[in-house]
């Protein structure tokens, strides 16, 4: 007997979230990390947060 572990609506919701994370959120974070790297050594910048 086959059991559906996820509904079609749930699958669509997960696909939408994945597309958002890859195409909108990830590039934004990459840009911020690149900006932080341009300021110098990232390990030094971590201590400023503490």
N, C-alpha and C positions, 0 to 999 in steps of 0.2 A: 504494500500500500504506500502510495506517495503522499507526502505531507508538504504543503506549501509553508515554507518558513518565513516568507515575507509576502505581503500583499502587493499587487501591482502599484497601488497608490504609495505604499512605503518605498518601493523600489524607485519610483519616479522622484520622490522627495530626496532620497539618498543621491540619486544622479544629479539633481539640481544643486544640492549642497556641494558635491564633488566638483562640479563645473565652476561654481562660485569660488571655491578654495583654489583651484588651479589657475583660473583665468583672471580673477580679480584680487583676491587676498594675497596669494603667493607673490605676484609681481610687486605688490605694495611693500611687503616685508623684505623682499630682496633689495628693493631700492633703499629702504631704511638701513639695512645691514651694510650695503655698499657705501652709503653716506657715512656711517659710523667708522667703517674701515678707512675712509679717506681722511679721517681726523687723526689717524695714527693707529697704534697697537690696540686692538680690541680688548686684550686682557687688562690693559691699564684703564680703559674706559669702564670696565665692569666694577672697579672699586669706587667709582664716583657715585654709583647708585646706593652703596652702603652708607 
